[in-house]
Amino acid sequence: MLITTITNTCKQLLLDLKAAVQELPEQQYKMLIPELFKASVGQHTRHIIEFFQCLQQQESAGTINYDLRQRNLLIEESTEQAGKSIDELILWLDTALKDAPLNLLANYTHEQASSPQVSIKSSLVRELVYNIEHAIHHMALVKVGLCIIYPQLTLPAHFGVAPSTLRYQCEQTVGK
């Protein structure tokens, strides 16, 4: 079933993120990294988690607005809190989720918050797929940050890499 495949992918990404974060000393987790435009691994981790949380918290209302995330500083400062938040998301993903129509509300202008929002038809599966792509993108940045601040940490080869890229790399290796 499609939703099972998608939720399993979400869970694996979150588990990979949790494993990496929990290997990191707290100071490095919240350290601002100049090469990441003064963002931290914790900030990127919080950002990933909060997009999933928005979907979790808003899907029953039928409208998703990622701009309404909480920006919980505890998640970006505490590896323990990040791990707990990920565990809660995995429990949600383990529930019997069913695809359902959703509306995505977004404001894509740089102007004041009062500028008009757009409403886009979506679905739970589509938003889970969006969260997968979003998480992979930010995990790639986390990987760069970890290589800079904690190079002794070994990450799985697939961490922060799109599945299509992994398949392509595998095909190139097999072809040689």
Secondary structure, 3 states (H helix, E strand, C coil): CHHHHHHHHHHHHHHHHHHHHHCCCHHHHCCCEHHHCCECHHHHHHHHHHHHHHHHHHHHHCEECHHHCCCCHHHHHCHHHHHHHHHHHHHHHHCCCCCCEEEEEECCCCCCCCCCCEEEEEEHHHHHHHHHHHHHHHHHHHHHHHHHHCCCCCCCCCCCCCHHHHHHHHHHHHCC
